[in-house]
């Protein structure tokens, strides 16, 4: 979405296509600023498994929808099935297409956490996963040819570049996502926050992610008894409620910390920024994350981040300078690193200043756009 907005500001004529067009489902404030279209006509009636049907139909009908793209010079494809669509369009009407991989197709190349927890939280993904399994040799071949045939491949991190090299045998350009450093800015003094009708007293720890088992939010809850023994602090968990949310709430209740944990459901960008700005520590518990926007957004707002020392976040958080990297999936070490930042105001402030500078230098949208333009133009 930001790419569309910023390319338009640079004078490009940009249209965003998506298999499932639901302007209210994802960053509605930003989607209003772009020209969003569907590959196939939108069905307005409520349908079960809408995402599954939209993704499947778009992939199957790729040759037919190619004519929609005659007026474009370049097609930038974010993951599958967009890359498959780009390949089909390129073959039929001779347009250049570029592949941006946030991760290799996870139905074909699942991470350990995907194999462990499955896709029970989202029925559409579970059905897609089952369908891909039935035709995996064909799906793997289609995925491979659509990636390696692209004019160029971009990825969001060195971690994913290594995966792309291993799986597809093709080079890739690292083009990390950015942060709007004009919006995501620090405040002079951290304070209490009112979010989703609830008052969250400072100090508080913040964690932002989807409520899926793959995101590991239970780690943030499990360390709260340890944190509470040393520090009077709250925990804020943002993210749309799913059928996994009650399990997280029950875990908090079982551990006796539910009165200290605020489940906000979805929050606006304005509220999210306010939470980032006023949190004392940001914790990111997603295992094997390809990149992770949360840590750099928090750091831009002057909040040190604590992440696992594995995969994408190892590239964004400088251990001991802008935050800490904890031993992968060891809650004791995670809690220890968070307590260091909660109990030492000077250390916290020093890391906050380092984090702001780090994000401005490496993860602004200007940096992202410079790399992107150098590849696709």
Secondary structure as UniProt FT lines:
FT   HELIX           2..9
FT   TURN            10..11
FT   STRAND          16..18
FT   TURN            23..25
FT   HELIX           28..31
FT   TURN            32..33
FT   STRAND          36..38
FT   TURN            48..49
FT   HELIX           50..60
FT   HELIX           62..65
FT   HELIX           66..69
FT   TURN            70..71
FT   STRAND          74..78
FT   TURN            80..81
FT   HELIX           82..93
FT   STRAND          96..101
FT   TURN            106..108
FT   HELIX           112..117
FT   TURN            118..121
FT   HELIX           123..134
FT   HELIX           136..148
FT   STRAND          152..155
FT   HELIX           158..168
FT   STRAND          173..174
FT   TURN            181..183
FT   STRAND          193..195
FT   TURN            196..197
FT   STRAND          198..200
FT   STRAND          204..208
FT   HELIX           213..215
FT   HELIX           218..222
FT   HELIX           224..230
FT   STRAND          234..238
FT   TURN            243..244
FT   HELIX           245..254
FT   TURN            255..256
FT   HELIX           258..260
FT   STRAND          261..265
FT   HELIX           269..278
FT   STRAND          281..284
FT   TURN            287..288
FT   HELIX           293..300
FT   TURN            301..302
FT   STRAND          305..308
FT   TURN            311..312
FT   HELIX           313..316
FT   TURN            320..322
FT   STRAND          323..326
FT   TURN            328..329
FT   HELIX           331..343
FT   HELIX           345..362
FT   HELIX           365..376
//
